[in-house]
Amino acid sequence: MMSWTKLICILIASVFTQLTNGEIPPDSQCGKAKICWPAECPAEGCVGFLISWWNTDLDYLRFEMKMEIVPSGEHYIALGFSGNNQMPDSSIVMCRSDDNVQLGYTQGRTYAPGTDLYGIRNTSFADTNNITTCSFDRIKKPTKNEDTLRSLTDSFFLIRAWGAVTGGVPAYHKNNRGVSPKSYSYPVMKGTGHNIKPASVSLCACLIGAWLSYMLH
């Protein structure tokens, strides 16, 4: 017969259990239009998590986090941007199950929510079939709040974390975290407005223009 102690331990452990049976479908755009962590997933599915991102315009990157957890009550998933692959002094995007997506910063190991949402836009949060998904646009080079909003034009590591929300306060994630195997950086591209035409398109336009000019003279 199972002891009460063992039963309680099992119930506590099941509050936030990360699954390992590959329920997150692979993204066919990874390595093409998107950068992904992990870079590749097994054909049967990504194990535990999948984070992808891509350019939306000159100034923003679009991020999508998928984490496979079985929540019991309010919870969060978070993505940190760190200069040295450590959690302290990282810029954080926290996605909570009450649809509250917020910017924050870690002071040491303490999370501090930001005072506004400057730097993120187009946020969304969903829980479906034990997969928690959060998407948002993140500014590359902020022009304010630079002390807490890390510039993505500088080298950064990604840190993923998840945990419970108790009494409206995110609980410490403990071992529910992971760090990207390498760093990234995204210089802000230059162009007119937010439209950069591929070289082939511009070349075709020039050739057509030259041909029309020749025919009209």
C-alpha positions, -999 to 999 in steps of 0.1 A, spaced: 0 0 0 13 35 -9 22 56 21 7 91 25 42 106 23 48 90 -11 14 100 -24 19 136 -13 53 137 -30 38 124 -62 10 150 -61 35 178 -55 58 166 -83 29 165 -107 21 202 -103 47 212 -129 59 181 -147 78 186 -179 68 159 -204 94 140 -225 72 122 -251 77 147 -280 43 163 -282 55 195 -299 55 192 -337 87 201 -355 87 234 -374 96 229 -411 108 265 -412 136 260 -387 170 266 -404 152 283 -433 130 313 -424 135 308 -387 162 303 -362 153 276 -337 164 262 -303 169 233 -306 181 236 -341 165 203 -351 138 180 -335 131 143 -340 105 135 -366 81 124 -339 83 158 -322 103 182 -301 110 170 -266 100 195 -239 103 228 -257 108 246 -290 118 283 -293 119 300 -327 124 335 -339 127 355 -371 128 390 -385 95 408 -387 109 442 -399 140 463 -394 135 469 -357 119 438 -343 123 400 -340 93 377 -336 97 351 -309 75 320 -303 80 298 -272 64 264 -269 69 245 -236 54 212 -227 42 212 -191 13 200 -172 2 230 -151 -20 229 -120 -32 264 -114 -16 297 -125 18 294 -141 43 311 -163 69 306 -190 97 331 -195 125 339 -219 156 357 -207 182 376 -228 216 373 -210 250 387 -219 269 358 -202 245 328 -201 237 335 -165 203 345 -151 214 376 -130 211 409 -149 191 395 -177 162 411 -196 131 389 -192 98 385 -211 74 367 -187 43 351 -201 16 342 -175 -14 320 -177 -37 350 -169 -27 365 -203 -4 389 -186 27 392 -208 52 415 -192 88 428 -194 111 424 -165 146 422 -153 166 401 -129 184 419 -101 207 391 -90 184 362 -88 153 383 -80 128 390 -107 116 426 -110 87 435 -133 92 464 -156 72 496 -154 59 496 -190 57 474 -221 81 494 -243 101 469 -264 74 442 -269 43 441 -290 18 417 -305 18 394 -275 -3 362 -272 -5 333 -248 -23 299 -251 -25 266 -233 -35 237 -255 -30 200 -249 -3 206 -222 16 228 -246 20 264 -233 27 289 -262 38 325 -259 45 348 -289 57 384 -290 77 409 -310 109 421 -292 127 453 -302 163 448 -313 179 481 -302 159 500 -275 161 537 -273 149 539 -237 151 516 -206 185 505 -218 196 496 -183 169 468 -180 161 461 -217 191 443 -233 199 453 -269 197 423 -292 223 440 -315 248 429 -288 257 392 -282 231 374 -260 222 340 -248 186 328 -244 174 314 -211 141 296 -208 123 290 -175 89 281 -162 71 277 -128 41 285 -107 24 318 -99 14 319 -62 -7 348 -49 0 367 -81 38 364 -77 59 342 -100 77 315 -79 114 308 -83 119 284 -112 146 263 -93 158 237 -119 131 244 -144 154 263 -168 178 259 -197 204 280 -216 209 282 -253 241 264 -265 254 295 -282 249 332 -284 232 354 -310 231 390 -322 210 409 -347 223 442 -361 196 466 -372 194 466 -410 194 498 -429 167 506 -456 140 529 -466 111 525 -441 108 489 -433 110 475 -468 142 459 -481 139 444 -516 159 413 -525 188 421 -548 172 399 -576 140 420 -575 160 453 -576 181 440 -605 150 429 -625 134 463 -619 166 480 -632 167 458 -663 131 464 -671 135 501 -667 165 502 -690 147 482 -716 117 505 -716 139 535 -718 157 520 -748 124 511 -766 110 546 -760 140 564 -776 
